[in-house]
Amino acid sequence: MATRRDETVSVKKKSAAPATKATPAKKAAPRKRAAAKKAPAPESLPANPAVPSEQAGAKGLLRAGLKALGNVRDDVVKRQTNVIESLLGMGKAPSLDTFGIRKFEDVFDQRVATALERLGMPSAQEIQELREQMRQVLEHLERAESARRKR
């Protein structure tokens, strides 16, 4: 936060400066007149010229902050709406990859398969091979029985 300039310091310096200098009285009087001529009426000048620029900077900073906050709020609402719509089946449903669910499923499947293999459970491929062998054995038995009946 910006601080305002202390005006009392400059007033004290001005009043202390003539007291420390040993100047003739004649020179002091024209300076006061010149200073009086140069200084406009206090009503026409603002109390502190730095205040308007500080206020403008503060207002600009506040606007930027509020704009950023609004953008974040809009983004959150948009994402929440997408998630809720996809869960309820409304609107266009984003793919499972949007939420990272597909990757989670793949990792889960790998870990379960590894755990079952360690326990001695056959894999899906091994079960498929056993089914194929079983089908071949059954076909062979049917041929053998049909050959026996013909005799």
C-alpha positions, 0 to 999 in steps of 0.5 A: 500500500502506498503511503502519503508524503508527510507534509509537516516535514516540508513545512518544518524545513521551510520554517527552520531554514530562515532561522538557521541562516543569518540573512538580512531582513530586506532579502527575507521580505521579497522572498515572502512576496515572491512566494505569495505571488507564486502560490495559488489559492489553496482552494484551487489545488488539491491537498496532495497532488499524489493522491489522484494517481494513487487512487487511480493505481489502486482502482486499476489494481482492484479492477484487475483483481476482480477481473481475475476473480471473475475469470476463475469463477467462470472457469470453475462453474464451467468445469462443474457444469461439464462434470455434472452433465456428464454424470447425469448423461445430459448434453455432450458427454466428454470422453473418459480420458477427460477425467483421467478415468481411462488411465486409472482403469488401465493401472487398476487392471494391470495391478489386479492381473499381477495380483491374480497371477501371483496367486496362481490364477490363470490369465484370460489368454490361458483360459481361452487356450484351455477352452480351445483345447476343450473344444478340440477334445470334445470334437475328437470324442464325438468322432470316436463315439460316432465311429463306434456306433457305426460298427 
